[in-house]
């Protein structure tokens, strides 16, 4: 069990291939998120065979929280997404999720669907619509999307 700071700050990890992002909803402290990021990179067979792999590992070793190897990007980012009241979470069937414009197929893996509420943005994996949902405030979403655009 990860102990998060009392102010709710925590980290998420995500990967992208050609603009299709997968952001994992699990909450981590920074050290755990960075280990998870390294594990994702070292377990990616295509990345380990890429000439840029050693440089990407060196970037992570220097403490940076994002890197790119070939067409895939890896990122860990600080977040303070709220733990929503149970009634908000139970309304997820009512939310109107929209698929990323980068996704061609209906169930293409690694695609993100997004829904907006009055106080939050909800993200989920398009291939698992009944799975976990990551909730962010509008300000947090702007910060995350700004960061993701710079990893490309």
N, C-alpha and C positions, 0 to 999 in steps of 0.2 A: 504494500500500500504506500503510495506516494503522499507525503505531507506537503501540501501547498501552502504558500504564504497566506496569512490571514486576510490580506486585501484581495484575494481571489486570483492574483496573477499566476499564470501558468503558461505552458508552452504546448504548441501543436506541431506536428510534422507533416510535410506534404511532399509529393513528387509530381512531376509533370513530364509528359512526353508529347512534343509537338503542340503544346498549348492545352492539352487535356489534363486537368489537375485532379489529383486525388489527395484530399486533406483528411487525415485520420482524426477522428473525434476524441481519441484518448487524450487525457490531460496529463502533462508531465512537468516535473521541475526542469530547469534548464539543463542540468547535467544529464538527466535521463533522456531528454529530447535530443541532445547532441549524440549520445550513444546510439539511440534509435536511428538517427540520421546516418551515422557511420555504418551501422548494421545494414541499413537499406542499400547503401552504396556498395558495400563489400559483398552483399548477396546478389547483386545484379550482374549476371554473367556477361551481358553486353558491355556494361560499364567497365568491368575489370579487364576486358580485352581492348578497351579503347586507349589510344596513346595519351589521352588527357587524364586518365585515371590517377596517376601518381600526383599530378598537379592539383587535382580536386581533393585528394586526401591531405595534401600539404596545406591547402586552404582551410580545411576543417581542423587540422592540427594547430593552426595559428589562432583558432577560436572563432572563425567566421561561421555564421549559421546558414550559409547557402553556398551552393556550388553547382556547376554544370559539367556534364560529361556527355559529349556528343549531342544528341537531340533530347536528352533527359536532364531535368533540373531537380535539385533536392533542396528543401528549405525547412528550417525550424524557425518558428516565430512566437514571440511573446503575445499573450492574449489575456483578456480578462472577461471572456464571454460569460454571461450570467447563468447561474443555475435557475432556470425558470420554474415558477410554481407548477405543480402537477397539472392543474387545469389547462395551462398553456401547452404543456407537452401532450396532453390527451387530445388537443385540438389539431394534431398534426395531420389527421385525415382530411380536415377541412381546408388546409393550406393549399394554395394553387402553386405547385412547383413548376418552374420553367427550366428546360434543359439548356446547357451551354450551346452557343452557336457553333462551337468547334466540333460538336458530336454529329456524326452522320446517322448511325444506326440507333434504333430504339433502346437497345440494351448493350451498347458499346461499353466495355469495362473502362473504368477510370474517368468517366464523365461526371460532372457535378451538376446537380439540379439545385435551384435557388428559389426560395419563397420569402416574401417580405411580410412583416407584421408591423404594428404601430411602433414598437420599441425594439425590434430585432430583425435580423436577417437569418434565415435558416438554410443550411447547406446539407445535402445528402448525396450519397452515391446513387447514380441512376440505375445501376444494376441491382440495387437492393432497396426498393422504395419503402419497405417496412422496417429497415434497419435503423441504426443510430443516426441522429441528426445533430449537427453542430450549430449552436445558436451564438450569434454575435450581435452586439449593439451596432447601430448604423456607423458610429464613429470607428469601431473596431473593424468593421468590414472595409471601410475606406482605407484604413491603415494596411490591412492584409492585402487588399487588391493592389494598392500602390506598390507594396513590396514584391508581390508576385509578378507584376509587370516589369520590374527591374531585373528579375532573374533571367528572363528570356534572353 
